[in-house]
Amino acid sequence: MHSLRRQLDSLGNSLSNSLSNSLGNSLGGGMRSRKRKYSPIRRAVLVTVASLALLFLIASWWIGRTVLASTQQNARDSLQAVLSANVAVLQNWFASEEDYVATMASNDAVQKPAVELIAKSDLSFQWDNKDLVGLDEFSELKQALHSDKHIGWCITNTRDTVVASSIDNLVGQPVTISDHARRSVMSREPTILLPFQSEVAITSTGPLSVPGGPVMGAMMSLLEEEQVVGNLVMLIDPLDRFSELLTIARTGASGETYAFDREGVMLSQSRFEDQLRSAGMLPEDPNIVSTLNVMVRDPGVNIVSGQRPTTSPNEHRLTVMADHATRGGSSENLTGYNDYRGVKVVGVWTWLPKYQMGIATEADVDEVLAPARFLNRSFFAALAMFAIALAGLLFFGFRNEGNHFNATNNNSDEDNINHRRFGRYELGEMLGRGGMGSVYRGKHELLRRPVAIKVLTGRDTGSTTGSMKSGSAASGSASLINPDSITRFEREVQLTASLRHPNTIHIYDYGRADDGTFFYVMEFVDGITLQQLIDHFGAQPPARVIHLLLQICGSLREAHLSGLVHRDVKPANILLTSEAGVIDWIKVLDFGLIKSITSTAEDQSLTQSDTITGTPMYMSPECVRDATESDALSDLYSLGAVGYALLTGKPIFEGTGSVDICMKQLNEMPLRPENRLESKLPDDLQNVLMSCLRKDPKDRPQSIDELASALRSCADAVSWTESDAIHWWEVVYSDAKSSSNGNDVAKQDHETLENKTLENEV
């Protein structure tokens, strides 16, 4: 759709400019040369023809845009209606199943014998279905729990082991219960168990007749004296009612609605199982279905057209839809993206937080945008015929002026070579400077997608739009360009590109400009740094501090598991954004000082023991003493300092310079946050932050997972809600922007912030 719009705009501008230039050159040539003049009638004819051509182009362009917009709106309305209908029906069914299992679990005819069986099973060394034979409690349960709507039932103990079931094979087997479902039943609330793989056969025929077949359930806790002693699970065939409800409304021949979990695993049955089997993405065995066996990931090739992926499914990225939805958002994409078959589709989706699952409705682009594509072909056919007729008229009427027409076209092409380019990227305004180079806003010449471009340069990069001018940082970095800095820059790109966590900045491209300048391209994040959050909005609520720190933990966890240490964790290197329906989202960036935990000799040569690497205010004592001693626990110290600054609105130490700060890092403990702020703060969160700031690394949390677990254990860990985040961005942040005369808060004091950052880097 965007491609068609660009073609229409380009053709309209090109032809209108060509006609105008031809007319101007012809008339101008007549004025400059006394050898040939044209009559007023002939000039009037030319003006009329040129005007009609322009009107035709403008009308065609307007009609094309109108039809495209109408097609897009119709597709959005149709897909959204299907999605809403399916979600409503599914939620009603879930609610009825939850009501049913809650009623049965509270029924004395079920609760009493179930609790007695659980107690008896706890006294047995090895409990199986033979132990149930002849027991009155088991007979009572079979009679009370008989249901034609379910494929069976089971009773589990608190260890999630089946102690009784209408299906003999299940007794003694574990049941997969997610943490989300467990929290619900521990809160005495019924819940839905999303499809999971059964360890044993459930039925005698069909996909559930083989081990590993999909099964789901409705679950409710069983109580004895107000204590949870087990659970009642009513078993459901996900290929029956669950998948059937998602097919109630469909769009056309390619429309499909399906469910998936946070890992991108398909929970319902795919409409295109035949295509998946033909492509080898599903076995030929009809008992093995798409449910739980297909990942909503882009294979990178169109399997419907006969292409086959060369990599395993686990190496594929989540589809654009799944990537957005699994972050907890509801959105749409009507420009087109690859689905799990590699087919270009449009879609709408939503995330159901109560059940921790997503629902998407998609349809093939070829089907949805067929009217617009027909218009596209018809328009260009008519345009071609019109152009031929007009060219003939111009040729025979002004054949002696052809050279002017060609010269004008040649000159117009040279007007675009005004902006600095790096490969296929156009460089825009400067966003910031750092020790490893400068960062600019940019965009791809074809995709027009906004990006951030980091450039390793020690001189002025040219006169581009924005603040592309030489300054103290740029001009002072010329001496920094040497083989070591180039090697470090390349290493930054390679290491950062290997990280895929959603809270880590993503790398798109890397290369050298024509003059040899190194650059790499990363995603553009429209937001503010945590440093700007602290500077402009001060201390943050404890609940929000935990919410932000847990996201940073997620990013650092992937790096640490990959054997990498960030070494420069600080508020200025962490972005906070609210985009694409994801509120209060963290992006950790600037891995320019990252190193491997198991460094090679070459890596060690880039980090000398007699240098300080990082920002002193957020640097651990061991890094101040010896930069080569940094490890994962050093990152935890820096993260504790970031949390301290967020909670108090102040850094851990006050000092007059880098040397003063380094001495305090080595010899002093920071004040407890509530003493620094002179205001009461939660003790549990303060204890976690102060444990990270201990001088001896052995006294800190020993891993990022341990720190994250401690943060989640704080009383305020779940207090920062989506409503709080939305209120902050839409009211507090918006008011701050308005009060600054319309300037973006993220750009205020930009030079001051950058200079402060540079002064603190040693």
matplotlib code that plots the C-alpha trace (Angstrom):
import matplotlib.pyplot as plt

x = [0.0, 2.8, 4.7, 1.7, 1.4, 5.0, 4.7, 1.7, 3.4, 6.7, 5.0, 2.8, 5.8, 8.0, 5.5, 4.3, 7.9, 8.8, 5.8, 6.4, 10.1, 9.3, 6.8, 9.2, 12.2, 10.1, 8.8, 12.1, 14.0, 11.7, 12.4, 16.2, 16.5, 15.4, 15.7, 12.3, 9.1, 5.8, 2.3, 0.0, -2.4, 0.3, 1.4, -2.2, -2.7, 0.5, -0.7, -4.1, -2.6, -0.2, -3.0, -5.2, -2.2, -1.7, -5.4, -5.5, -2.5, -3.9, -7.4, -5.9, -3.6, -6.5, -8.8, -6.0, -5.4, -9.1, -9.6, -6.5, -7.8, -11.2, -9.8, -7.6, -10.5, -12.8, -10.1, -9.6, -13.3, -13.8, -10.9, -11.7, -15.3, -14.3, -11.7, -14.2, -16.8, -14.5, -13.0, -16.4, -17.7, -14.4, -14.5, -18.2, -17.3, -14.3, -16.6, -19.1, -16.4, -15.0, -18.5, -19.1, -15.8, -16.2, -19.7, -18.5, -15.5, -17.7, -20.3, -20.0, -20.5, -17.2, -15.3, -15.4, -14.5, -11.8, -10.2, -10.3, -8.6, -5.9, -5.3, -5.1, -2.7, -0.4, 0.0, 0.9, 4.4, 3.4, -0.2, -1.8, -5.1, -5.1, -5.4, -8.7, -10.4, -13.2, -12.9, -16.3, -14.9, -13.8, -17.2, -18.9, -16.6, -17.4, -21.1, -20.9, -18.5, -20.0, -20.3, -20.9, -19.2, -15.8, -13.5, -12.9, -11.8, -8.9, -8.1, -4.5, -2.7, -0.6, 2.3, 0.3, 0.2, -3.1, -4.5, -7.8, -9.2, -11.9, -9.0, -7.0, -3.7, -3.6, -3.4, 0.1, 1.0, 1.9, -0.3, 1.2, 0.0, 1.3, 2.4, -0.5, -3.1, -1.5, -1.9, -5.6, -6.4, -4.4, -6.6, -9.7, -10.6, -11.4, -9.2, -8.6, -5.6, -4.4, -3.6, -0.6, 0.9, -0.5, 2.1, -0.2, -3.0, -6.4, -8.7, -8.7, -8.7, -7.6, -4.9, -5.5, -4.8, -1.0, 1.2, 2.0, -1.5, -3.0, -5.4, -6.8, -9.0, -11.0, -9.5, -10.6, -8.9, -10.2, -10.4, -10.2, -10.6, -10.0, -6.7, -5.9, -5.2, -5.6, -7.4, -10.3, -9.6, -12.4, -10.6, -11.4, -10.4, -8.8, -9.5, -13.2, -15.1, -12.0, -10.8, -14.3, -15.2, -12.4, -13.8, -17.3, -16.5, -14.0, -13.0, -12.8, -10.8, -7.6, -9.0, -8.0, -8.4, -6.1, -4.8, -1.2, 0.7, 3.5, 6.2, 4.4, 3.2, -0.1, -2.8, -5.7, -5.8, -4.5, -6.7, -3.7, -2.5, -2.4, 0.0, 2.1, 2.3, 3.3, 6.1, 7.4, 6.5, 4.1, 4.5, 2.2, 0.7, -2.9, -2.8, -0.1, -1.9, -0.8, -1.9, 1.2, 3.4, 3.5, 5.3, 4.0, 7.3, 8.3, 10.1, 11.6, 10.3, 6.8, 6.1, 2.9, 4.8, 7.0, 10.0, 11.4, 13.1, 16.8, 16.9, 15.1, 11.8, 13.5, 15.9, 13.0, 11.9, 8.3, 6.1, 5.5, 2.0, 3.3, 6.2, 3.8, 1.0, 3.2, 4.3, 0.7, -0.8, -3.7, -3.0, -3.2, -1.0, -2.6, 0.6, 1.5, 3.9, 4.8, 2.8, 3.9, 3.7, 5.9, 2.8, 2.3, -0.9, -2.7, -4.0, -5.4, -4.8, -5.4, -3.8, -6.0, -4.1, -6.5, -5.6, -2.1, -2.9, -3.3, -5.9, -5.1, -7.2, -5.3, -6.0, -3.7, -2.7, -3.3, -7.0, -7.6, -6.0, -7.1, -9.3, -6.5, -4.1, -6.6, -6.9, -3.1, -2.8, -5.7, -4.2, -0.8, -2.3, -4.3, -1.3, 0.9, -1.6, -1.9, 1.8, 2.3, -0.3, 1.2, 4.7, 3.6, 2.0, 5.1, 7.5, 5.7, 4.9, 8.3, 10.8, 13.4, 13.2, 14.0, 17.5, 16.0, 13.7, 16.5, 18.8, 16.1, 15.5, 19.3, 19.7, 16.8, 18.5, 21.4, 19.3, 18.8, 22.5, 22.5, 22.2, 24.9, 24.2, 25.5, 24.8, 21.0, 20.4, 19.9, 21.4, 19.3, 19.7, 22.1, 20.6, 23.6, 27.4, 29.3, 32.8, 32.4, 30.9, 27.8, 24.2, 21.9, 18.3, 18.0, 15.8, 16.1, 15.8, 13.2, 11.5, 11.4, 11.6, 13.0, 16.3, 19.1, 22.6, 25.7, 28.8, 32.5, 34.0, 36.3, 35.4, 32.3, 30.2, 28.8, 26.0, 23.0, 19.6, 19.7, 22.7, 25.2, 27.9, 31.3, 31.3, 33.6, 32.7, 33.0, 36.1, 37.8, 37.4, 39.6, 42.5, 40.3, 40.1, 42.7, 42.8, 41.7, 38.7, 37.7, 38.0, 35.9, 33.3, 33.0, 32.9, 30.0, 28.0, 28.6, 27.9, 24.8, 23.4, 23.6, 21.1, 17.4, 15.7, 12.7, 14.2, 17.5, 18.0, 17.9, 20.6, 19.5, 22.6, 26.3, 28.9, 31.2, 30.4, 32.2, 34.9, 35.5, 33.5, 32.2, 28.5, 25.7, 22.0, 19.6, 16.0, 14.8, 13.1, 10.9, 11.2, 13.3, 16.3, 16.0, 18.4, 15.9, 13.1, 15.1, 16.1, 12.6, 10.3, 12.4, 12.0, 9.7, 7.1, 8.6, 6.2, 7.4, 11.0, 10.5, 8.6, 11.5, 14.3, 12.7, 12.7, 16.4, 17.1, 15.5, 17.8, 20.9, 19.9, 20.2, 23.6, 24.9, 23.6, 25.5, 28.7, 28.6, 28.8, 27.4, 29.9, 28.1, 24.7, 23.5, 20.3, 21.6, 21.9, 18.4, 15.4, 11.8, 9.2, 5.5, 5.0, 2.7, 0.4, 3.2, 3.3, 6.3, 8.7, 12.5, 15.2, 18.8, 21.3, 24.9, 26.7, 29.8, 31.7, 30.4, 32.8, 32.8, 33.0, 35.5, 37.6, 40.3, 43.7, 42.5, 39.6, 41.9, 44.0, 41.0, 40.5, 43.6, 43.9, 45.3, 42.1, 38.7, 35.9, 32.4, 30.8, 32.2, 28.9, 27.5, 30.8, 31.4, 34.4, 36.2, 35.9, 37.3, 40.4, 40.9, 38.7, 39.6, 37.9, 34.4, 31.9, 28.2, 28.2, 29.6, 26.5, 24.4, 26.1, 25.4, 21.8, 21.5, 22.8, 20.3, 17.5, 18.7, 18.7, 15.1, 13.8, 15.4, 15.9, 19.5, 22.7, 24.3, 27.1, 27.6, 31.0, 33.0, 34.6, 35.4, 38.3, 36.1, 33.4, 35.8, 37.2, 33.7, 32.9, 36.0, 35.6, 32.0, 28.6, 25.8, 23.1, 20.0, 17.4, 14.9, 17.7, 18.8, 15.3, 14.2, 11.0, 9.7, 10.3, 9.5, 12.2, 12.1, 13.0, 15.7, 17.2, 17.4, 19.1, 21.5, 22.5, 23.5, 25.7, 27.8, 31.6, 32.4, 30.9, 30.4, 28.0, 25.7, 23.0, 25.0, 23.1, 20.6, 18.0, 18.5, 18.1, 15.0, 13.5, 14.2, 12.5, 9.4, 9.2, 8.8, 5.4, 5.1, 6.1, 2.7, 1.4, 2.3, -0.6, -1.1, -3.6, -0.9, 1.5, -1.1, -2.0, 1.7, 2.3, -1.0, -1.3, 2.0, 4.3, 1.9, 1.5, 5.3, 5.6, 2.9, 4.5, 7.8, 6.1, 5.6, 9.2, 9.6, 10.9, 13.2, 15.0, 15.2, 18.7, 20.0, 23.4, 23.7, 22.9, 25.3, 28.1, 27.4, 27.7, 30.9, 32.5, 31.6, 33.2, 36.9]
y = [0.0, 2.4, 1.3, 2.2, 5.6, 6.3, 5.3, 7.6, 10.5, 9.9, 9.7, 12.7, 14.8, 13.5, 14.1, 17.4, 18.6, 17.3, 19.0, 22.2, 22.2, 21.3, 24.1, 26.5, 25.5, 25.7, 29.1, 30.3, 29.0, 31.0, 34.1, 33.5, 32.6, 34.8, 31.9, 30.3, 31.7, 30.1, 31.6, 32.4, 29.7, 27.0, 28.1, 28.1, 24.5, 23.4, 25.1, 23.4, 20.0, 20.4, 21.6, 18.6, 16.3, 17.7, 17.5, 13.9, 13.0, 14.9, 13.2, 9.8, 10.2, 11.4, 8.6, 6.1, 7.4, 7.5, 3.8, 2.7, 4.5, 3.0, -0.5, -0.1, 1.1, -1.8, -4.3, -2.8, -2.8, -6.3, -7.9, -6.0, -7.1, -10.8, -10.5, -8.8, -11.4, -14.3, -12.8, -12.1, -15.7, -17.2, -15.1, -16.1, -19.7, -19.4, -17.7, -20.5, -23.1, -21.3, -21.0, -24.7, -25.9, -23.4, -24.8, -28.4, -27.7, -26.2, -29.1, -31.4, -34.4, -33.5, -31.6, -34.2, -37.3, -35.4, -34.1, -37.6, -39.1, -36.5, -37.3, -41.1, -40.5, -38.5, -41.6, -43.9, -44.4, -44.8, -43.9, -45.2, -46.0, -49.5, -47.8, -46.3, -49.6, -50.2, -46.9, -45.3, -41.8, -42.6, -43.9, -40.8, -38.6, -40.5, -40.1, -36.4, -35.2, -37.0, -34.4, -34.7, -31.3, -32.6, -35.4, -36.2, -34.8, -35.2, -34.3, -33.0, -32.5, -29.4, -30.9, -30.9, -34.7, -36.4, -38.6, -39.4, -39.2, -40.5, -41.3, -44.2, -43.3, -39.9, -41.1, -40.5, -38.2, -34.5, -31.7, -28.6, -25.6, -22.2, -19.7, -17.4, -20.2, -21.2, -17.7, -17.7, -21.0, -20.0, -16.9, -19.1, -18.1, -20.5, -20.3, -21.8, -24.0, -23.2, -26.1, -28.2, -31.5, -34.6, -37.1, -40.0, -40.8, -39.3, -40.8, -44.0, -42.2, -38.9, -36.5, -37.1, -40.8, -40.3, -39.1, -35.4, -34.7, -31.3, -31.0, -28.0, -27.6, -25.5, -25.6, -24.6, -25.1, -27.7, -26.4, -28.1, -25.8, -22.8, -24.3, -25.2, -29.0, -29.6, -28.8, -30.0, -29.9, -30.5, -31.7, -30.1, -31.1, -27.9, -29.2, -29.3, -26.3, -24.0, -24.1, -24.2, -20.9, -19.2, -20.2, -18.8, -15.7, -15.7, -13.3, -14.7, -17.6, -16.7, -15.3, -17.0, -16.4, -18.3, -18.2, -18.2, -17.9, -15.5, -17.7, -17.6, -21.2, -21.7, -22.9, -23.4, -25.4, -23.8, -23.4, -24.2, -27.6, -29.1, -26.3, -26.9, -30.6, -30.1, -27.8, -30.3, -28.0, -30.6, -34.5, -36.4, -38.2, -36.8, -37.3, -34.6, -31.3, -27.7, -27.0, -26.8, -27.9, -24.6, -21.5, -18.1, -17.2, -15.9, -18.7, -16.1, -17.7, -18.3, -22.0, -21.8, -20.9, -24.0, -22.4, -24.1, -22.5, -23.4, -22.9, -24.5, -22.9, -22.0, -19.7, -17.8, -14.5, -14.0, -12.5, -8.7, -9.4, -11.9, -9.7, -6.8, -8.9, -10.9, -7.6, -7.2, -4.8, -4.7, -3.2, -3.7, -3.9, -3.1, -2.5, -6.2, -8.6, -12.3, -14.8, -18.2, -19.5, -16.7, -15.4, -11.6, -10.9, -8.0, -8.4, -7.2, -8.6, -8.3, -9.7, -11.2, -10.6, -12.6, -15.7, -14.7, -15.5, -13.5, -13.7, -12.6, -12.3, -12.3, -12.4, -12.6, -9.2, -10.6, -11.1, -8.0, -5.5, -7.0, -4.0, -1.5, -3.6, -3.8, 0.0, 0.2, -1.9, 0.0, 3.4, 2.6, 1.2, 4.4, 6.5, 4.7, 5.3, 8.9, 9.4, 7.8, 10.2, 13.2, 12.3, 12.1, 15.5, 17.0, 15.3, 16.5, 19.9, 20.7, 18.2, 21.0, 21.6, 18.1, 18.9, 21.4, 18.8, 16.2, 18.8, 19.8, 16.2, 15.6, 18.7, 17.8, 14.5, 16.4, 18.4, 15.4, 15.1, 17.5, 15.2, 13.1, 9.3, 6.2, 3.3, 3.3, 5.6, 9.3, 11.2, 13.7, 15.7, 14.8, 13.1, 13.0, 12.5, 9.9, 8.5, 6.1, 8.5, 10.5, 9.4, 10.8, 10.4, 8.8, 6.8, 4.1, 5.4, 2.8, 1.7, 5.3, 3.8, 6.1, 4.8, 5.9, 5.9, 5.8, 7.1, 6.7, 9.9, 12.6, 15.3, 17.2, 14.8, 17.5, 20.0, 17.8, 18.8, 19.6, 20.1, 18.5, 21.0, 20.7, 21.0, 20.4, 16.7, 16.1, 18.1, 16.7, 13.1, 13.1, 11.7, 8.8, 7.2, 4.5, 0.7, 0.1, 2.4, 0.9, -2.7, -1.6, -0.1, -3.3, -5.3, -3.2, -3.8, -7.6, -8.1, -5.9, -7.5, -10.9, -9.7, -10.0, -9.2, -6.8, -4.4, -4.2, -1.8, -3.7, -3.4, -3.3, -2.8, -2.0, -0.8, 1.9, 5.0, 5.7, 7.7, 4.8, 6.2, 3.4, 3.4, 1.1, 1.4, 0.7, 1.1, 4.6, 4.9, 8.0, 8.6, 10.0, 8.7, 7.8, 10.7, 13.1, 11.4, 12.1, 15.6, 16.8, 14.7, 13.9, 10.9, 8.2, 6.1, 2.8, 0.7, 2.4, 2.0, -1.7, -1.9, -0.2, -2.1, -5.5, -4.6, -3.6, -6.9, -8.7, -7.0, -7.6, -11.2, -12.1, -10.4, -12.1, -15.5, -14.9, -14.2, -10.4, -7.5, -4.1, -2.0, 1.3, 0.9, 4.4, 6.5, 8.2, 4.8, 3.7, 4.9, 5.1, 5.1, 4.7, 3.4, 1.0, 0.5, -0.6, 1.8, 2.6, 0.4, 0.3, 0.1, -0.5, 1.0, 2.0, -1.3, 0.5, -0.6, -4.2, -7.0, -10.8, -12.3, -14.7, -12.1, -13.1, -11.5, -9.3, -8.1, -7.4, -5.2, -2.9, -2.5, -1.5, -1.9, 1.6, 3.2, 3.8, 2.4, 3.7, 6.6, 7.1, 7.9, 4.5, 2.5, -0.3, 0.0, -2.9, -1.2, 2.0, 0.1, -2.1, -1.8, -5.4, -6.7, -5.9, -8.8, -9.4, -8.3, -4.9, -4.4, -5.2, -2.4, 0.0, -1.1, -0.5, 3.0, 3.6, 2.4, 4.7, 7.7, 6.8, 6.4, 9.5, 11.7, 12.1, 10.1, 8.0, 10.5, 14.2, 15.3, 18.0, 15.9, 12.5, 11.9, 12.9, 10.5, 7.7, 8.0, 7.9, 4.8, 3.2, 4.3, 5.4, 3.8, 5.9, 7.2, 5.0, 6.4, 7.5, 9.4, 11.0, 12.0, 12.7, 10.8, 7.4, 4.7, 1.0, -0.9, -3.9, -1.9, 0.1, -3.2, -4.6, -1.4, -1.1, -4.8, -4.0, -1.1, -3.1, -2.6, -6.4, -8.1, -11.3, -9.4, -8.3, -10.5, -13.1, -13.0, -10.8, -13.5, -13.2, -9.5, -9.7, -12.3, -9.9, -7.0, -9.1, -10.0, -6.4, -5.3, -2.7, -5.1, -5.2, -1.8, 0.1, -0.6, 0.1, 2.8, 4.5, 4.4, 5.7, 8.6, 9.5, 9.6, 11.3, 13.7, 14.3, 14.0, 15.8, 18.7, 19.0, 19.2, 21.8, 23.9, 24.0, 25.9, 22.8, 21.6, 17.9, 17.2, 14.6, 17.4, 20.0, 20.7, 18.3, 19.9, 20.3, 16.6, 15.5, 17.7, 16.4, 12.8, 13.5, 15.2, 12.2, 9.7, 9.1]
z = [0.0, 0.9, -2.3, -4.4, -2.7, -3.3, -7.0, -7.5, -5.7, -7.7, -11.0, -10.4, -9.3, -12.1, -15.0, -13.7, -13.3, -16.8, -18.4, -16.6, -17.4, -21.1, -21.3, -19.6, -21.7, -24.9, -24.1, -22.6, -25.6, -27.9, -25.9, -25.8, -29.5, -32.3, -34.8, -33.9, -32.3, -31.7, -32.3, -29.4, -30.6, -30.5, -27.1, -25.9, -27.1, -25.3, -22.1, -22.4, -23.0, -20.1, -17.8, -18.8, -18.1, -14.7, -13.9, -15.0, -12.8, -9.8, -10.3, -10.7, -7.7, -5.6, -6.7, -5.9, -2.5, -1.8, -2.9, -0.9, 2.2, 1.7, 1.2, 4.3, 6.4, 5.2, 6.0, 9.5, 10.2, 8.9, 10.8, 14.0, 13.8, 13.4, 16.2, 18.6, 17.9, 18.5, 21.7, 23.1, 22.4, 23.8, 27.0, 27.6, 27.2, 29.6, 32.1, 31.9, 32.4, 35.4, 36.9, 36.4, 37.9, 40.9, 41.5, 41.4, 43.7, 46.3, 46.2, 49.2, 47.0, 45.3, 47.9, 50.7, 48.8, 46.9, 50.1, 51.6, 48.5, 48.6, 52.3, 51.5, 48.6, 50.9, 53.1, 50.2, 49.0, 45.3, 44.4, 41.1, 39.7, 41.3, 44.7, 43.7, 43.0, 45.4, 47.2, 48.0, 47.6, 44.0, 43.1, 44.6, 42.5, 39.3, 39.9, 40.9, 38.2, 35.1, 32.3, 28.6, 28.0, 29.2, 28.2, 31.9, 35.2, 37.6, 41.2, 41.9, 45.2, 46.0, 44.1, 40.9, 40.8, 39.8, 42.7, 41.0, 37.5, 35.3, 32.9, 34.5, 32.7, 34.3, 37.9, 39.2, 36.3, 36.7, 35.4, 33.8, 35.8, 34.9, 37.5, 36.4, 36.9, 40.2, 41.6, 40.6, 42.4, 45.4, 45.6, 45.6, 42.1, 39.2, 36.1, 32.7, 32.1, 28.6, 26.3, 27.5, 26.4, 28.2, 29.3, 28.5, 26.0, 27.0, 24.4, 22.3, 18.9, 17.4, 18.4, 22.1, 21.7, 21.6, 24.4, 24.0, 22.7, 23.6, 26.5, 28.5, 31.5, 33.9, 37.4, 40.9, 44.3, 46.8, 50.4, 53.8, 56.8, 54.5, 53.3, 49.7, 49.7, 45.9, 42.7, 40.7, 36.9, 34.4, 31.2, 27.8, 24.3, 22.8, 19.3, 20.0, 21.5, 22.0, 18.4, 17.1, 18.8, 16.9, 13.6, 14.2, 12.1, 9.3, 6.5, 3.0, 1.9, 3.9, 7.1, 10.3, 14.0, 16.4, 19.9, 21.2, 24.5, 25.6, 24.0, 20.6, 20.8, 18.9, 21.3, 18.8, 15.6, 12.4, 9.3, 7.2, 8.5, 5.0, 3.9, 7.1, 6.5, 2.8, 3.9, 6.5, 9.4, 10.7, 10.4, 8.1, 11.0, 11.3, 15.1, 15.4, 15.0, 14.9, 18.5, 20.7, 17.7, 15.6, 16.7, 15.5, 14.0, 10.6, 8.6, 6.4, 3.2, 1.8, 2.3, 0.3, -2.8, -2.4, -0.6, 2.4, 5.5, 5.9, 9.7, 12.6, 13.9, 17.2, 15.2, 13.6, 15.0, 16.3, 13.6, 13.9, 15.3, 18.0, 18.9, 19.7, 21.2, 23.6, 25.2, 26.3, 23.7, 21.3, 17.9, 14.1, 11.0, 7.7, 5.7, 5.7, 7.5, 7.3, 9.3, 10.5, 6.9, 5.6, 3.7, 3.7, 5.8, 7.5, 10.9, 14.2, 17.6, 21.3, 24.5, 27.3, 30.5, 32.6, 30.7, 29.6, 25.9, 22.7, 20.0, 16.4, 13.2, 10.0, 6.2, 3.2, 1.7, -1.8, -0.9, 1.3, -1.0, -4.3, -5.2, -4.6, -6.7, -9.6, -9.5, -9.5, -12.7, -14.4, -13.4, -14.8, -18.0, -18.5, -17.6, -20.1, -22.9, -22.0, -21.7, -25.2, -26.7, -24.9, -25.9, -29.6, -29.4, -27.8, -30.2, -33.3, -32.0, -30.4, -31.8, -32.2, -28.4, -27.3, -26.1, -23.6, -22.2, -21.7, -20.1, -17.6, -16.6, -16.1, -14.0, -11.7, -10.7, -9.3, -6.8, -4.5, -3.7, -0.8, 2.2, 3.7, 3.2, 4.9, 2.6, 2.0, 5.0, 5.0, 8.0, 9.9, 13.0, 15.8, 18.8, 21.1, 21.5, 23.5, 24.0, 21.1, 18.5, 17.7, 17.2, 14.5, 13.5, 10.0, 7.7, 5.1, 1.6, 0.6, 3.8, 5.1, 8.6, 11.2, 12.7, 14.9, 13.3, 15.4, 13.7, 14.7, 13.6, 14.9, 12.5, 11.2, 9.2, 6.9, 6.8, 7.3, 8.7, 12.4, 14.7, 12.4, 13.4, 14.9, 18.7, 21.6, 21.7, 18.0, 17.4, 20.5, 19.4, 16.4, 18.3, 19.5, 16.0, 16.0, 15.4, 19.0, 18.8, 15.5, 16.9, 20.0, 17.7, 15.7, 18.8, 20.2, 17.0, 17.0, 20.7, 20.8, 17.6, 19.4, 22.1, 21.3, 24.5, 23.9, 26.6, 24.7, 21.7, 18.4, 15.8, 12.1, 10.0, 10.0, 7.5, 6.3, 4.3, 1.0, 2.9, 5.3, 8.2, 10.4, 11.4, 12.5, 12.5, 15.4, 16.2, 16.9, 20.3, 20.8, 24.6, 27.4, 29.3, 32.9, 33.6, 32.0, 34.0, 37.2, 36.2, 35.1, 37.4, 40.4, 42.7, 41.4, 43.3, 44.8, 42.7, 39.5, 40.4, 40.8, 37.5, 35.7, 37.4, 36.6, 32.9, 33.1, 34.8, 31.9, 29.4, 31.6, 32.2, 28.6, 28.4, 31.5, 30.3, 27.0, 29.0, 28.5, 31.0, 30.1, 32.3, 31.8, 33.3, 34.1, 33.7, 30.6, 28.9, 29.6, 27.6, 28.7, 26.1, 25.4, 21.9, 19.9, 22.9, 25.2, 28.2, 30.4, 28.3, 29.0, 26.3, 27.5, 25.0, 24.6, 24.9, 23.7, 26.8, 26.9, 27.3, 27.6, 31.1, 29.7, 27.8, 25.3, 25.3, 22.4, 24.5, 27.5, 25.3, 24.8, 28.5, 30.4, 34.1, 34.5, 32.9, 34.2, 32.0, 32.6, 34.5, 38.0, 39.6, 38.7, 38.7, 41.2, 43.6, 41.9, 38.5, 40.0, 41.2, 38.1, 34.9, 34.0, 37.1, 36.0, 36.0, 36.3, 39.9, 38.8, 36.7, 39.7, 41.7, 38.8, 38.6, 42.4, 41.9, 39.1, 41.4, 44.2, 41.8, 40.7, 44.2, 45.7, 42.6, 43.6, 42.8, 45.5, 46.2, 45.8, 44.7, 43.1, 40.3, 39.0, 41.4, 44.4, 43.3, 42.7, 46.3, 47.7, 45.7, 47.2, 50.9, 51.7, 51.9, 50.5, 52.9, 53.1, 50.6, 53.2, 55.1, 51.9, 51.0, 54.6, 53.9, 54.8, 52.1, 52.0, 53.9, 51.6, 48.5, 50.3, 51.6, 48.0, 46.7, 49.6, 49.1, 45.5, 46.7, 49.1, 48.5, 48.5, 45.4, 47.5, 49.8, 46.8, 45.2, 43.3, 40.0, 38.1, 38.7, 42.5, 42.3, 40.2, 42.6, 45.5, 43.7, 42.9, 46.6, 47.6, 48.8, 46.0, 43.2, 41.6, 42.7, 39.5, 37.2, 33.5, 34.6, 36.6, 33.6, 31.2, 33.6, 33.9, 30.2, 29.2, 32.1, 33.9, 30.9, 28.5, 31.0, 31.3, 27.5, 27.4, 30.1, 28.1, 25.3, 23.1, 23.2, 23.8, 27.4, 25.9, 23.9, 26.7, 28.0, 25.4, 25.2, 29.0, 29.5, 26.8, 28.2, 31.7, 30.4, 28.6, 31.6, 33.8, 31.4, 32.0]

ax = plt.figure().add_subplot(projection="3d")
ax.plot(x, y, z, "-o")
ax.set_aspect("equal")
plt.show()
